[in-house]
Amino acid sequence: MKELLKSRKKIGITIGVGIIIFLVLYLIGGGKQTKNEKEIMEDLNSDTSWFQYCELKVDNLTIEKRKTDKKQKTDIIYADIVAENQQYNIQCDLHYRLEYELYNDGWILEHAIPENEMGWEISKPNFEMICSDLYKQEPFFELNDAMFDSLNLEYEDNGQDVPEVEYWVTFDGQQDKENFQVIAKGRFHYILGKNGWEFQEDSWIENAGLIPKQGVDETEAENILKAELDEDVSEIKKVDEYKDYQYQTMSYTYDCYKKYQYLTVVQRYVVEFTFSNASAEWQNIGTTLIEENSEWNVVGHRYGIDYDSASGKRNLSVYINSITNTNFQFTYECSADFWGNRASDTSDFTINGYDYDKISVWIHPDNQINMMFTMRLDKNKGLMISAVDNRFPSITLIEETPMSQYE
């Protein structure tokens, strides 16, 4: 019985000594346990100042070695760290010196010092990223659901490590849609920043757009032209068409005929279209008159008229040599007067374009000083003639009347 009591007494003394030793150590260590690997990861991830670059998060941490001095209230840890940014597919292996200090609230991370960057694994700017930036630069891609399934990508880096990594990405792609083909070609510049790959303003697009697979129907183009022509046009003939889908342009060329009794006018128009990236449709950008030619059927014929003058019955004959946009040439001759005097001449008149009802010239034979003739071309009546008294222009001597065709 005495031995049993003695044994229990020894056990109680041992437990008491252990409690005292624990309390001493607890008080010396501030009563706080050092951080484990999971807690250290939480400290690093809770304060982005430790990994500002690329907004990295610690995914794994392994303590390589550690020196804890509870008397000095310091804990120095050397750790291997795997950090990543899942959004930008960035991963790196790092080696850090972590310095903790003990405060009343526990162990606080005061310094995280990179010892060695063991290696970075950073994905290049990917297809989705380049498409997203391309669509931002050219909104019509998204507007028309003109997305790419793939792009041919070529990368060029500057051969430097983080934090100066950059890429030039040359892209070239095309894709078929129902009514058009999508193309894109250019070169984008990216630099790795705090938020991952950052698009640079010196990027450029060489060519991007929608290439139509078919053009504007000829009938549609002709209807656009008809809406702009006057009612005198009696016939329209297509003479040419131009299509360059690569450059989103096309046009039709038409000759439009105005046919009168003595005049035929041919006006050449171009109806132009461009393919809009915004609407993915052809748009008419204008109808332009590029050429105009006229043919008077009075050219090559002689016309005449008999009239009364102070010296008796007279005759005036006119031969039409030529009529162009700038020139009206004819030869006239007056029959002899009472004294046997005749008057004849070949005249060139400069005209500026065709005003079809107002092309007129004066004839003033020298031996008929009292008469001034006005000859006018009329598209429906032919060659018209009238005369006034040269001395008193308000006095009409010959009312305007058609000249008779002699030959």
C-alpha positions, 0 to 999 in steps of 0.5 A, a space after each residue: 500500500 505504501 509503495 502504491 502511494 509513493 508511485 502516485 506521488 511520483 506521477 503527480 510530481 512529474 505531471 506538475 513539472 511538465 505543466 510548469 515547463 509548458 507554461 514557461 515555454 508558452 510564456 517565453 514564446 508569447 503563447 503563440 504557435 508559429 505558422 504552418 504552410 497553409 497559414 503562410 499561403 493565406 498570409 501571402 494571398 491576403 495581401 496583394 502587395 507581396 505579389 503585385 506583379 500579374 496579381 499572382 496567387 500562391 497555389 503551393 508552398 513548401 518550407 525548405 528550412 526554418 529558423 525560429 527564435 522565440 526569445 527574439 520573437 522572430 521566425 525566418 522561413 525559406 520556402 519554395 512557392 508555386 504562384 499562378 494567375 489562372 485568368 491569364 494562364 501564368 505560373 511561376 516557381 519562386 524561392 522566397 525568404 519570409 520573415 515573421 515577427 511575434 506580436 501580441 496578436 501573434 506571428 505577423 509576416 513583415 517581409 517577403 523577399 524573393 531569393 531566386 526566380 526559379 522559372 516562369 511559365 507564362 502562356 502567350 497571348 492566346 486566340 481568345 485574347 487576340 480576337 477580343 482585342 480585334 473585335 474591340 478595334 473593329 466592332 463590326 465583327 461582333 455586330 455581324 457575328 463575324 467571329 473567327 474559329 481560328 487565326 494563324 498566329 506567329 509570335 515574336 518575343 524580346 527574349 527577356 524574362 519577367 517583368 519585361 516580357 513582351 510579344 508581337 503577334 502577327 495574325 492572319 485569318 479568314 472564315 466563311 459566312 453565308 453571304 460573306 467571308 471574314 478576313 483579318 490581318 495585322 500585328 498586335 503588341 502585348 506587354 505583360 503587366 500587373 493585370 496580365 497581357 496588356 494591349 499596346 497602342 502601337 498595334 496595327 491592323 493591315 486589313 480587316 473586313 467582310 468580303 461579299 460573296 455576290 454583288 448587286 443585281 444588275 436590275 437593282 442597279 438599273 432601277 436606281 439609275 432610272 429613279 435619277 433620270 428624266 423622262 426623256 430617256 427612252 433607252 438604257 444599255 449596260 456597257 460595262 461592269 466592274 467588281 472587286 469584292 476584295 476591295 468591297 467595290 463594284 459598279 455598272 456603266 450604262 449608256 442612256 439615250 434621249 432620242 428626238 426628231 433631229 437630235 440623239 443624246 447619249 449620256 454615260 452614267 456609272 452607278 457605284 456601290 460599296 460593301 459596308 462592314 457595319 451592315 454587311 450589305 451593299 450600299 449605293 454611293 452615287 450615280 455619276 454622269 461621266 460622258 455625254 455625246 450628241 448627234 444632230 442629224 442636220 450635220 451634212 445637210 443644206 438648208 434654206 429660206 426665201 425672204 423679202 428684203 429692201 432690195 427684193 426677193 432673196 434667199 439664205 442657204 446654210 450648210 452645217 459642217 459640224 457640231 461638237 460639244 465646243 464648236 458649231 461650224 457652218 457655211 452660209 450664202 445669200 443670193 445676189 441683191 438688186 445690184 448683184 452683190 452676194 454674201 457668203 462665209 464659213 463661220 466657227 462658233 465656240 459653244 460650251 456644251 449642249 443646251 439643246 433648245 438654245 444653240 443659236 448663232 447670228 448671221 450678218 451679211 455685210 451687204 445687208 446691214 439692215 438685217 440680223 439673222 439668228 439661227 437656232 437648232 431645235 431638237 424637235 423642229 430642226 434648223 430655225 431662222 429669224 431676223 430683226 432690223 439691225 438698226 431697230 432690233 425691236 422690229 422683227 423682219 422674219 418670224 422664227 420659222 423652220 428652214 427647208 432642207 435642200 439636200 
